[in-house]
């Protein structure tokens, strides 16, 4: 199928919602941001959006349960300021947890840095298009064809080989 046909098909397929964060990663990101300086929930929302990039802004329905969890684990504490707004700061238990999870935090930050580069840098527009074309062709193949286990294995091998070829460049 030529690339032009794939690009046309992108808009005609309902895209499934992709999880932006793996389990526990939002909590670690928020804890890492609070470790940099005490923050209000609004500042945390803005900072997460900045780290993630691509126009993402977490909802209050995501941030407040995250903050509640971090408080319940005694990783952060909240205090009311003079304006009666909660400001969150990290605790010693939070610092210890963050240090223990530092490799994961670095992985999260690196992933989002790469995501921002692909989304924001015109130099990578062809890479972004190619990634979208791959996802679209996979969705089409999976939704419109009966695949044997051999077909699935062959598709996986081709994707793995593309990854190896890119890594060797």
N, C-alpha and C positions, 0 to 999 in steps of 0.2 A: 504494500500500500504506500503510495507516495506521501511525503511529509505534508503536502498541502491538504490532502484528504484528512489526515489526522488532525490538523489544526482546525479544520472546519467541524470535525466531530466533537471537539472539546466542548463547545457550547451546547451541544445537543444532548449531552449525557448528564444526568443528575449526579453531581459529585458527592460521594459519601463524606461525612464529616470526619476529619482526621484528628486524632488526639495530638495536641501540641506538646503535652507534657506526659512523661511516663509517671507511673505511680510514685508519689513522694517527691518528685522533682520540683513542683511548685513550692512545697514547704521548704525545701532546701534553698531555693532561689530567694524566697522571701526572707528566710533567716539570714542568708548572706547579705542581703540588702540592709536589713536592720543592723547587722554587725558593723556596717560601714559608718552608720550614724543613726541616732534615734529618729523615728519617723512616725508621721501620722498616716492613717490608712490611705488617704488621698495621694500622699507622696509615694506610698508603696505601689499603688495602682499605676501611677505615672512611670515609676522606675521599672516596673516589670515590663510595661509596654515599650520602654526605651531599650531594655536588654533584648527582648524578643524581636522587636522590629516588625516590618511588614504590615504595619497598621493594626497590630494586635493591641487590645486593651482588655485586661481581665475585668470581669464583672465584680460587683460587690458580693454577689452570691458565691464567688470563688474565693475572694480575698478574706472576707470575714470568717468563714469556717476554717480557713488556713490559719488565721491569727488565733482563733479560739483553740485550735489544736496545739499550736506552738505554746500558748499560755498554759494549757492543761498539762503539757509535758514539762513545764517550767523552763522552757528554752528562751522565752521572752517574758517581759512584764509590761504592764501598761500603767500609766499614771495620767491623771487629768491635769491639764495645764490650766493657766489662768482663764482661758476661754472655755473651760469645761470640755475640751477635746482630748481624746485618748491619744497619748503618744507612746509608741512601743520602743523598748530598748532590749538588748540582748542580756541574758544572764550568764553566769559562769557555766551553768549546765549547757546553755545554748552554744557557748564558745567551744566547749569540749565536744559537743555533738558535731558542730561545724568542722572542727579540726579532724574528727574521725571520718567525716564524709567529704573531706577536701578533694579527693580524686573525683568523686561524683560531681561536686560543684564545678570543678574545672571542665569536666565533660559537658555539663549543661551549658556553661558559658561559651565554650568552644562551638558547640552545636548551634547556638543562637547567633554567634558571630558569623559563622558560615552562612546561615540562613539570611541574615541581614545583607551580607555581601551579594548573595545571589539575587535577592529581591531588589536591592538598591543600586547596584552597579550595572550600568548599561553594557559594560564590557562582557557581562555574563548572561546577557539576554538570550543568546543562542543556547546556552546550557540550560537555562530555565525552560525554554521552549522544548528542548529535547527531553528534559525530565517529564514535563507535562505530557508530551507525546507518548513516552513510554508508559506512564500511568494510564493514559487513555486507551492505548492499544491493549494493555493487560485487562482493563475493565471490560472492553468490548469482547475480548477473547473469552474471558471467564463468564460473562453473562450470556453470550450467544453461541457457545460451543460446548459440546460434550467432550471433556478432556480426559484422556486415559492417563493412568499413572506415568506412562512413558512420555506423553505430551508434557505433563507437569514437570517431570524431571528435565526434559529438554529445554523448556522455557527457563527453568531455574539455572541450568548450566550456561545458557546464553547470557543471562544477566550476570552470573558470577564471572564469566569470561570478560564481559565488558568492564566489570569492576577491576579485574586483574590488569587488563589493558590500560585503563586509566591510571592505576597505581604505578605502572611501569613507565609512564610517560616522563 
